[in-house]
C-alpha cells in the first residue's frame, strides 16, 4: 500500500495546477484578440464582457445550438483573430448566426449554421454599427467545407 505524505500531495497538486493553467488560458480571448471585419476594415472587440461571452460561445464543450441556414445575399461580417485567421462569419441583420471556417471542430461542424447567444449577438451588432456588411455568397459558404 502506498503511503502518501504531505509533500507528495503538494507536489501532485502543483503538477496538476501547472498542466491545467495553459489549457484554460489558451481558450480565453482578451480584448482586441478578435475583430469584426467587412471587406475594408476591422473593429477590435475591446469590451471584456463581450469578448468573454464570445470565447465561451466558441470554446464551450459540446455541439453549439444549430440554426437554420442563412439565405444567400444575407448580410454578414467575418470574425478574425489578431493574426488575420478568419474564425468564421456571423450573419443576418442581428448577427445571430455563425458559420465556422474550421475553428473548434469538436463544437462546430463544417457547413452547418449555429445560433449565436443573444448577448453575444447584441454586442456584435452594436460593434458593427459603422461597418458596411459583406454578403453571404457561395464562396463564403465554401470556406466552411
N, C-alpha and C positions, 0 to 999 in steps of 0.2 A: 504494500500500500504506500502511496506517495505521501510524503509529509510536506505540506505547503507552508512555507514560512512567510512572514510579513514582507520580507524583501522580495521574494518571488512573486507574490501577489502584486506588489507595487510595480515591479518590472513588467509583468504581463499587462497591467493596466496602462502603463506608459506606451508599450508597443502598440496595443490596440488603439489608443488615442492618436498616436502618430500616423497609423495607417488610415484611420477614418478621416482625419482632417483634410488631406489633399483631395480625396474624392468628393467631400462635401463642398469645399470651396471652389472646385473646378466647375461646378454647375451653378454657381451664384453669379448673376450678372451685376455689374457695378454701373452706376450712372455713366453714360457715354459708351458703354460696351456694344450696345445695339443701336442701330439707326433705322429710321423710317425713310424710304427713298422713292423718288419718282425718277424720270429719265435725266433730269437736270441737276437735282440737288438732294441732299440728305439732311435730316434733322435728327440729332442725337437725342436719345431718350434719357433725360437727366433726372427726372423725378424718381426718387428712391423707391417709393411705393409702387409706381407703375412698372419699373424695371424688375423689382422683386416679384410682382404678380406675373409678369411675362416669363421670368425664369421658372417660376413654379408651373406655369402652363406648359412650357416647352419640356421641362425635365422631370415632371411628376412621373410616377410609375403607372403602369397600366395604359391601355389604349385610351386616347382622348375621346371625348364625345363626338361622334360623327355628325355630319351635316349634309344636307342635300348639295349637289354640285351647283356651282355658280355658273350662270349663263355666260357665253362668250360676249365680250363687249362690256361686261360689268367693270366698274371702277376698281382699281387695285393699287397697292403700294408694296414695295419689297421691304423685307426686314433683312438688314445686313449687319454682320459683325464689323467691328472697327477695322479688321484687316481686309474687308471687302467681300468676304464669303457671304453669299446670299443664303439665308436660312430658309426662306420661302416667301410666299406672298400672303397678304391679308386683303380681303376683297369685300365688295359691296359698299354702299354708301356708309354703312355703320361699321365697317371693318371688322365684322363679326364672324368671318370665315377665314380659315387658314389652310394653305396647301404647302406641305413641306417639300423642300428641294433636296431632302436626304438627311436632315438632321434628326437625331434620336429615333432610329428606325424601330426600336422596341416599342415606341409610343405612337409613331406616325407611319402609316403605310404609304408608299408611293402612289400617287394618282388619286388619293382619297381626300376629301374636304372634311375639315373638323370645325366645330363650333368654338369660337374664342369666348372665354368667360366675359360676362357683361362688364365687369370693372376694368378688364384689360382692354376690351374694345372701346370703351368710353375714353380711356386715357389715350389710346392711339388716335381716336377720332379728333380729340382736342389738339393733339400734336400735329395732325395732318391738315389743319385748317388752312395753312398757307401753301400747301403742295397741290399742284395740278396732278390728278391721278393718272396712272397708267391704265391700260385696259387689259382685261383677261383675253388672251389670244391663244390659238393653238400652240404657238411656240412657247409661251409661258407654261401652258399645261404640260407640254412635252418635257420640260426641265424636271418635272416631278416623276418622270417614268424611268 
